[in-house]
Amino acid sequence: MARARNTSPGAGGQRGAGASPGRPPWRWALALLWLAAATGVSSRRHWPVPYKRFSFRPSPDPYCQAKYTFCPTGSPIPVIKANDVIEVFRLQAPVWEFKYGDLLGHLKIMHDAIGFRSTLTGKNYTMEWYELFQLGNCTFPHLRPEMNAPFWCNQGAACFFEGIDDSHWKENGTLVHVATISGNTFNEMAKWVKQDNETGIYYETWTVQASPEKGAETWFESYDCSKFVLRTYTKLAELGAEFKKIETNYTRIFLYSGEPTYLGNETSIFGPAGNKTLALAIRRFYYPFKPHLSTKEFLLSLLQIFDAMIIHRQFYLFYNFEYWFLPMKFPFIKITYEEIPLPNRNKTLSGL
């Protein structure tokens, strides 16, 4: 794990290439008929689809380049003395604050992290989880002319470094004490972070639900900075930490759709025996999202995205390295800043 100063989304990498953006209706219909026949009765699935974990973290492909270096001056998590008392802090600041100030904070698009302070040594530490290649590369693929399948630069990872940049978190965000733990609890948490980081390797931007209503079916959960913070808080509660009763809110980006349909993986769709019509439909869907657009290209892409998601109500989701079709529903997409309470130690322990 390494240090990150620029906890921010941005489409890095190189410009993708793809097919022309037209979408003949018969191609969509044919693709959907094929996927319905291939997947059978999807209602037998259990939702939300579990996030897939891996046995190890692969080395990044050299093609994937970040505009801002991931965790440039990080350090290993130290072993803390058992008799130390560690203060735990909730950290939150607007995404891309280093570039746009508090602009995205007004839209409640926030980045989350955790701070620690050793009362024995006085040292401060920051721990966070975010994209290796910025948000754009984790959310949409590159369309490389030499490859049939979309090419994904998608990894997320934990970052730990000494120090807390007080001004960064306080000026437009949050730096608040939420719990106090022992040195032993901190060390046990560190072991869990290492395992969590090695097995949860990719970033997922979207939470996909049936509607914005409370209790609506969730099809897919996001896997981002805030989810890492929430997982860490839960683990600390399992280890005995007691959290203060304060309001804690997090940014979530939702897509709304009917029940998703499983399409297949890269080989079954784009391989030699794959479905060429479906493969072309997926490439055409992702074409407007390519990075490094001119102003004219960007405006045209917005029209194409609007046409796909709002007019034709279609979205192709890449999740667990597999493709799904989402029949989009109003209000289609929404960014929320909603409260998720800090964990209750007693309830967490009773669930073990």
Secondary structure, DSSP 4 states (H G I P E B T S, - for coil): ----S-------S-------S---HHHHHHHHHHHHHHH--GGGS-SSPPPP--SSPPPPPTT---SS-SSTT--PPPPPPTT-EEEEEEEEEETTHHHHTTHHHHTT-EEEEEEEEETTT--EEEEEEEESSHHHHHHS-B--TT-SS-B----EEEEEEE---HHHHHHHSEEEEEEEEEHHHHHHHHHHHHHHHHH----B--EEES-SSTTPPEEE--BSHHHHHHHHHHHHHHTT--B-----EEEEEEEEESS-EEEEEHHHHHSTTS-HHHHHHHHHHHGGG-SS--HHHHHHHHHHHHIIIIIS-EEEEEETTEEEEEEEEEEEEEEEEEE-PPPPHHHHHHT-
